Amino acid sequence: MLTLLQAQQAASQSIMLQNGKIFLVMTVVCILLIGLFLYVNSIDKKIKQLEK
């Protein structure tokens, strides 16, 4: 059972690598993380201004 699951994971990973979709997924994740960081940073600046 465990080897079958590992074989399926290996097959799905190779399909994503062959199609280049793993790079698309990583790009979207990076864009979302950068956007989230910028949003939190802007909220932090606004809070600091309110505290003064």
PDB file of N, CA, C and O in Angstrom:
ATOM      1  N   MET A   1       0.827  -1.190   0.000  1.00  0.00           N
ATOM      2  CA  MET A   1       0.000   0.000   0.000  1.00  0.00           C
ATOM      3  C   MET A   1       0.873   1.257   0.000  1.00  0.00           C
ATOM      4  O   MET A   1       0.607   2.216  -0.724  1.00  0.00           O
ATOM      5  N   LEU A   2       1.906   1.231   0.816  1.00  0.00           N
ATOM      6  CA  LEU A   2       2.782   2.403   0.919  1.00  0.00           C
ATOM      7  C   LEU A   2       3.547   2.624  -0.388  1.00  0.00           C
ATOM      8  O   LEU A   2       3.725   3.764  -0.814  1.00  0.00           O
ATOM      9  N   THR A   3       3.993   1.557  -1.015  1.00  0.00           N
ATOM     10  CA  THR A   3       4.734   1.717  -2.268  1.00  0.00           C
ATOM     11  C   THR A   3       3.814   2.216  -3.383  1.00  0.00           C
ATOM     12  O   THR A   3       4.258   2.961  -4.257  1.00  0.00           O
ATOM     13  N   LEU A   4       2.560   1.822  -3.365  1.00  0.00           N
ATOM     14  CA  LEU A   4       1.607   2.297  -4.362  1.00  0.00           C
ATOM     15  C   LEU A   4       1.389   3.799  -4.202  1.00  0.00           C
ATOM     16  O   LEU A   4       1.333   4.533  -5.189  1.00  0.00           O
ATOM     17  N   LEU A   5       1.267   4.250  -2.959  1.00  0.00           N
ATOM     18  CA  LEU A   5       1.083   5.672  -2.687  1.00  0.00           C
ATOM     19  C   LEU A   5       2.311   6.463  -3.114  1.00  0.00           C
ATOM     20  O   LEU A   5       2.191   7.548  -3.683  1.00  0.00           O
ATOM     21  N   GLN A   6       3.490   5.918  -2.839  1.00  0.00           N
ATOM     22  CA  GLN A   6       4.722   6.601  -3.251  1.00  0.00           C
ATOM     23  C   GLN A   6       4.830   6.660  -4.767  1.00  0.00           C
ATOM     24  O   GLN A   6       5.286   7.664  -5.315  1.00  0.00           O
ATOM     25  N   ALA A   7       4.420   5.611  -5.444  1.00  0.00           N
ATOM     26  CA  ALA A   7       4.468   5.586  -6.901  1.00  0.00           C
ATOM     27  C   ALA A   7       3.515   6.621  -7.487  1.00  0.00           C
ATOM     28  O   ALA A   7       3.843   7.287  -8.468  1.00  0.00           O
ATOM     29  N   GLN A   8       2.333   6.755  -6.884  1.00  0.00           N
ATOM     30  CA  GLN A   8       1.371   7.753  -7.367  1.00  0.00           C
ATOM     31  C   GLN A   8       1.908   9.165  -7.146  1.00  0.00           C
ATOM     32  O   GLN A   8       1.740  10.033  -8.003  1.00  0.00           O
ATOM     33  N   GLN A   9       2.552   9.399  -6.003  1.00  0.00           N
ATOM     34  CA  GLN A   9       3.116  10.720  -5.733  1.00  0.00           C
ATOM     35  C   GLN A   9       4.234  11.034  -6.720  1.00  0.00           C
ATOM     36  O   GLN A   9       4.327  12.154  -7.220  1.00  0.00           O
ATOM     37  N   ALA A  10       5.075  10.054  -6.999  1.00  0.00           N
ATOM     38  CA  ALA A  10       6.174  10.262  -7.940  1.00  0.00           C
ATOM     39  C   ALA A  10       5.624  10.554  -9.334  1.00  0.00           C
ATOM     40  O   ALA A  10       6.157  11.405 -10.045  1.00  0.00           O
ATOM     41  N   ALA A  11       4.572   9.858  -9.721  1.00  0.00           N
ATOM     42  CA  ALA A  11       3.977  10.078 -11.036  1.00  0.00           C
ATOM     43  C   ALA A  11       3.361  11.467 -11.130  1.00  0.00           C
ATOM     44  O   ALA A  11       3.513  12.148 -12.145  1.00  0.00           O
ATOM     45  N   SER A  12       2.670  11.888 -10.084  1.00  0.00           N
ATOM     46  CA  SER A  12       2.043  13.208 -10.127  1.00  0.00           C
ATOM     47  C   SER A  12       3.093  14.315 -10.085  1.00  0.00           C
ATOM     48  O   SER A  12       2.918  15.359 -10.713  1.00  0.00           O
ATOM     49  N   GLN A  13       4.173  14.095  -9.355  1.00  0.00           N
ATOM     50  CA  GLN A  13       5.235  15.098  -9.329  1.00  0.00           C
ATOM     51  C   GLN A  13       5.915  15.212 -10.686  1.00  0.00           C
ATOM     52  O   GLN A  13       6.226  16.316 -11.134  1.00  0.00           O
ATOM     53  N   SER A  14       6.141  14.107 -11.328  1.00  0.00           N
ATOM     54  CA  SER A  14       6.810  14.166 -12.618  1.00  0.00           C
ATOM     55  C   SER A  14       5.902  14.795 -13.669  1.00  0.00           C
ATOM     56  O   SER A  14       6.387  15.473 -14.574  1.00  0.00           O
ATOM     57  N   ILE A  15       4.595  14.582 -13.563  1.00  0.00           N
ATOM     58  CA  ILE A  15       3.671  15.212 -14.509  1.00  0.00           C
ATOM     59  C   ILE A  15       3.705  16.721 -14.333  1.00  0.00           C
ATOM     60  O   ILE A  15       3.741  17.460 -15.317  1.00  0.00           O
ATOM     61  N   MET A  16       3.694  17.190 -13.079  1.00  0.00           N
ATOM     62  CA  MET A  16       3.726  18.636 -12.858  1.00  0.00           C
ATOM     63  C   MET A  16       5.050  19.222 -13.329  1.00  0.00           C
ATOM     64  O   MET A  16       5.077  20.329 -13.865  1.00  0.00           O
ATOM     65  N   LEU A  17       6.144  18.498 -13.138  1.00  0.00           N
ATOM     66  CA  LEU A  17       7.437  18.997 -13.591  1.00  0.00           C
ATOM     67  C   LEU A  17       7.534  18.989 -15.113  1.00  0.00           C
ATOM     68  O   LEU A  17       8.110  19.901 -15.705  1.00  0.00           O
ATOM     69  N   GLN A  18       6.973  17.965 -15.742  1.00  0.00           N
ATOM     70  CA  GLN A  18       7.043  17.879 -17.196  1.00  0.00           C
ATOM     71  C   GLN A  18       6.229  18.984 -17.854  1.00  0.00           C
ATOM     72  O   GLN A  18       6.645  19.551 -18.864  1.00  0.00           O
ATOM     73  N   ASN A  19       5.081  19.286 -17.286  1.00  0.00           N
ATOM     74  CA  ASN A  19       4.234  20.305 -17.892  1.00  0.00           C
ATOM     75  C   ASN A  19       4.658  21.713 -17.512  1.00  0.00           C
ATOM     76  O   ASN A  19       4.175  22.681 -18.098  1.00  0.00           O
ATOM     77  N   GLY A  20       5.545  21.842 -16.549  1.00  0.00           N
ATOM     78  CA  GLY A  20       5.993  23.151 -16.117  1.00  0.00           C
ATOM     79  C   GLY A  20       5.004  23.861 -15.215  1.00  0.00           C
ATOM     80  O   GLY A  20       5.161  25.049 -14.934  1.00  0.00           O
ATOM     81  N   LYS A  21       3.991  23.149 -14.761  1.00  0.00           N
ATOM     82  CA  LYS A  21       2.974  23.773 -13.927  1.00  0.00           C
ATOM     83  C   LYS A  21       3.468  24.024 -12.513  1.00  0.00           C
ATOM     84  O   LYS A  21       2.911  24.864 -11.806  1.00  0.00           O
ATOM     85  N   ILE A  22       4.498  23.315 -12.092  1.00  0.00           N
ATOM     86  CA  ILE A  22       5.031  23.537 -10.754  1.00  0.00           C
ATOM     87  C   ILE A  22       5.597  24.950 -10.657  1.00  0.00           C
ATOM     88  O   ILE A  22       5.534  25.574  -9.598  1.00  0.00           O
ATOM     89  N   PHE A  23       6.146  25.453 -11.751  1.00  0.00           N
ATOM     90  CA  PHE A  23       6.691  26.810 -11.751  1.00  0.00           C
ATOM     91  C   PHE A  23       5.570  27.835 -11.695  1.00  0.00           C
ATOM     92  O   PHE A  23       5.720  28.883 -11.068  1.00  0.00           O
ATOM     93  N   LEU A  24       4.454  27.545 -12.341  1.00  0.00           N
ATOM     94  CA  LEU A  24       3.293  28.423 -12.278  1.00  0.00           C
ATOM     95  C   LEU A  24       2.744  28.476 -10.861  1.00  0.00           C
ATOM     96  O   LEU A  24       2.408  29.548 -10.359  1.00  0.00           O
ATOM     97  N   VAL A  25       2.655  27.330 -10.224  1.00  0.00           N
ATOM     98  CA  VAL A  25       2.147  27.272  -8.848  1.00  0.00           C
ATOM     99  C   VAL A  25       3.085  28.029  -7.914  1.00  0.00           C
ATOM    100  O   VAL A  25       2.623  28.790  -7.064  1.00  0.00           O
ATOM    101  N   MET A  26       4.384  27.833  -8.058  1.00  0.00           N
ATOM    102  CA  MET A  26       5.341  28.524  -7.205  1.00  0.00           C
ATOM    103  C   MET A  26       5.303  30.035  -7.443  1.00  0.00           C
ATOM    104  O   MET A  26       5.462  30.811  -6.501  1.00  0.00           O
ATOM    105  N   THR A  27       5.097  30.452  -8.674  1.00  0.00           N
ATOM    106  CA  THR A  27       4.999  31.876  -8.985  1.00  0.00           C
ATOM    107  C   THR A  27       3.784  32.501  -8.320  1.00  0.00           C
ATOM    108  O   THR A  27       3.871  33.588  -7.750  1.00  0.00           O
ATOM    109  N   VAL A  28       2.650  31.811  -8.394  1.00  0.00           N
ATOM    110  CA  VAL A  28       1.426  32.323  -7.772  1.00  0.00           C
ATOM    111  C   VAL A  28       1.589  32.391  -6.260  1.00  0.00           C
ATOM    112  O   VAL A  28       1.172  33.368  -5.637  1.00  0.00           O
ATOM    113  N   VAL A  29       2.185  31.376  -5.667  1.00  0.00           N
ATOM    114  CA  VAL A  29       2.398  31.372  -4.218  1.00  0.00           C
ATOM    115  C   VAL A  29       3.312  32.521  -3.817  1.00  0.00           C
ATOM    116  O   VAL A  29       3.049  33.198  -2.823  1.00  0.00           O
ATOM    117  N   CYS A  30       4.374  32.750  -4.566  1.00  0.00           N
ATOM    118  CA  CYS A  30       5.297  33.852  -4.252  1.00  0.00           C
ATOM    119  C   CYS A  30       4.607  35.202  -4.376  1.00  0.00           C
ATOM    120  O   CYS A  30       4.811  36.080  -3.538  1.00  0.00           O
ATOM    121  N   ILE A  31       3.797  35.378  -5.405  1.00  0.00           N
ATOM    122  CA  ILE A  31       3.072  36.642  -5.578  1.00  0.00           C
ATOM    123  C   ILE A  31       2.114  36.868  -4.419  1.00  0.00           C
ATOM    124  O   ILE A  31       2.004  37.984  -3.912  1.00  0.00           O
ATOM    125  N   LEU A  32       1.424  35.819  -3.998  1.00  0.00           N
ATOM    126  CA  LEU A  32       0.505  35.953  -2.872  1.00  0.00           C
ATOM    127  C   LEU A  32       1.243  36.292  -1.581  1.00  0.00           C
ATOM    128  O   LEU A  32       0.773  37.123  -0.803  1.00  0.00           O
ATOM    129  N   LEU A  33       2.376  35.670  -1.346  1.00  0.00           N
ATOM    130  CA  LEU A  33       3.143  35.962  -0.136  1.00  0.00           C
ATOM    131  C   LEU A  33       3.690  37.381  -0.140  1.00  0.00           C
ATOM    132  O   LEU A  33       3.680  38.053   0.892  1.00  0.00           O
ATOM    133  N   ILE A  34       4.162  37.836  -1.280  1.00  0.00           N
ATOM    134  CA  ILE A  34       4.663  39.208  -1.379  1.00  0.00           C
ATOM    135  C   ILE A  34       3.525  40.201  -1.149  1.00  0.00           C
ATOM    136  O   ILE A  34       3.693  41.193  -0.439  1.00  0.00           O
ATOM    137  N   GLY A  35       2.375  39.931  -1.749  1.00  0.00           N
ATOM    138  CA  GLY A  35       1.214  40.797  -1.547  1.00  0.00           C
ATOM    139  C   GLY A  35       0.777  40.828  -0.100  1.00  0.00           C
ATOM    140  O   GLY A  35       0.444  41.890   0.426  1.00  0.00           O
ATOM    141  N   LEU A  36       0.773  39.689   0.546  1.00  0.00           N
ATOM    142  CA  LEU A  36       0.398  39.624   1.961  1.00  0.00           C
ATOM    143  C   LEU A  36       1.394  40.395   2.816  1.00  0.00           C
ATOM    144  O   LEU A  36       0.995  41.101   3.742  1.00  0.00           O
ATOM    145  N   PHE A  37       2.668  40.271   2.522  1.00  0.00           N
ATOM    146  CA  PHE A  37       3.691  41.007   3.270  1.00  0.00           C
ATOM    147  C   PHE A  37       3.509  42.508   3.103  1.00  0.00           C
ATOM    148  O   PHE A  37       3.593  43.252   4.080  1.00  0.00           O
ATOM    149  N   LEU A  38       3.261  42.961   1.885  1.00  0.00           N
ATOM    150  CA  LEU A  38       3.067  44.386   1.647  1.00  0.00           C
ATOM    151  C   LEU A  38       1.816  44.903   2.359  1.00  0.00           C
ATOM    152  O   LEU A  38       1.816  46.014   2.889  1.00  0.00           O
ATOM    153  N   TYR A  39       0.762  44.104   2.369  1.00  0.00           N
ATOM    154  CA  TYR A  39      -0.472  44.493   3.050  1.00  0.00           C
ATOM    155  C   TYR A  39      -0.243  44.625   4.558  1.00  0.00           C
ATOM    156  O   TYR A  39      -0.674  45.604   5.168  1.00  0.00           O
ATOM    157  N   VAL A  40       0.421  43.660   5.147  1.00  0.00           N
ATOM    158  CA  VAL A  40       0.688  43.699   6.588  1.00  0.00           C
ATOM    159  C   VAL A  40       1.605  44.876   6.914  1.00  0.00           C
ATOM    160  O   VAL A  40       1.433  45.531   7.941  1.00  0.00           O
ATOM    161  N   ASN A  41       2.564  45.141   6.052  1.00  0.00           N
ATOM    162  CA  ASN A  41       3.468  46.261   6.264  1.00  0.00           C
ATOM    163  C   ASN A  41       2.709  47.594   6.224  1.00  0.00           C
ATOM    164  O   ASN A  41       2.973  48.479   7.038  1.00  0.00           O
ATOM    165  N   SER A  42       1.780  47.738   5.294  1.00  0.00           N
ATOM    166  CA  SER A  42       1.020  48.989   5.217  1.00  0.00           C
ATOM    167  C   SER A  42       0.093  49.145   6.417  1.00  0.00           C
ATOM    168  O   SER A  42      -0.075  50.254   6.923  1.00  0.00           O
ATOM    169  N   ILE A  43      -0.508  48.060   6.877  1.00  0.00           N
ATOM    170  CA  ILE A  43      -1.357  48.109   8.070  1.00  0.00           C
ATOM    171  C   ILE A  43      -0.515  48.501   9.286  1.00  0.00           C
ATOM    172  O   ILE A  43      -0.971  49.271  10.133  1.00  0.00           O
ATOM    173  N   ASP A  44       0.703  47.979   9.376  1.00  0.00           N
ATOM    174  CA  ASP A  44       1.588  48.305  10.493  1.00  0.00           C
ATOM    175  C   ASP A  44       1.926  49.790  10.507  1.00  0.00           C
ATOM    176  O   ASP A  44       1.939  50.414  11.569  1.00  0.00           O
ATOM    177  N   LYS A  45       2.200  50.365   9.328  1.00  0.00           N
ATOM    178  CA  LYS A  45       2.497  51.789   9.250  1.00  0.00           C
ATOM    179  C   LYS A  45       1.298  52.620   9.710  1.00  0.00           C
ATOM    180  O   LYS A  45       1.468  53.609  10.423  1.00  0.00           O
ATOM    181  N   LYS A  46       0.092  52.226   9.309  1.00  0.00           N
ATOM    182  CA  LYS A  46      -1.109  52.960   9.699  1.00  0.00           C
ATOM    183  C   LYS A  46      -1.333  52.880  11.209  1.00  0.00           C
ATOM    184  O   LYS A  46      -1.737  53.862  11.833  1.00  0.00           O
ATOM    185  N   ILE A  47      -1.076  51.729  11.786  1.00  0.00           N
ATOM    186  CA  ILE A  47      -1.247  51.561  13.231  1.00  0.00           C
ATOM    187  C   ILE A  47      -0.238  52.410  13.986  1.00  0.00           C
ATOM    188  O   ILE A  47      -0.574  53.012  15.005  1.00  0.00           O
ATOM    189  N   LYS A  48       1.000  52.465  13.494  1.00  0.00           N
ATOM    190  CA  LYS A  48       2.020  53.291  14.136  1.00  0.00           C
ATOM    191  C   LYS A  48       1.627  54.770  14.107  1.00  0.00           C
ATOM    192  O   LYS A  48       1.853  55.495  15.075  1.00  0.00           O
ATOM    193  N   GLN A  49       1.042  55.210  12.998  1.00  0.00           N
ATOM    194  CA  GLN A  49       0.598  56.599  12.892  1.00  0.00           C
ATOM    195  C   GLN A  49      -0.528  56.882  13.885  1.00  0.00           C
ATOM    196  O   GLN A  49      -0.562  57.956  14.487  1.00  0.00           O
ATOM    197  N   LEU A  50      -1.440  55.941  14.062  1.00  0.00           N
ATOM    198  CA  LEU A  50      -2.542  56.127  15.000  1.00  0.00           C
ATOM    199  C   LEU A  50      -2.055  56.150  16.448  1.00  0.00           C
ATOM    200  O   LEU A  50      -2.621  56.846  17.291  1.00  0.00           O
ATOM    201  N   GLU A  51      -1.009  55.388  16.723  1.00  0.00           N
ATOM    202  CA  GLU A  51      -0.476  55.355  18.091  1.00  0.00           C
ATOM    203  C   GLU A  51       0.167  56.688  18.460  1.00  0.00           C
ATOM    204  O   GLU A  51       0.164  57.069  19.630  1.00  0.00           O
ATOM    205  N   LYS A  52       0.713  57.394  17.487  1.00  0.00           N
ATOM    206  CA  LYS A  52       1.346  58.693  17.773  1.00  0.00           C
ATOM    207  C   LYS A  52       0.255  59.692  18.017  1.00  0.00           C
ATOM    208  O   LYS A  52       0.537  60.861  18.279  1.00  0.00           O
TER     209      LYS A  52
END
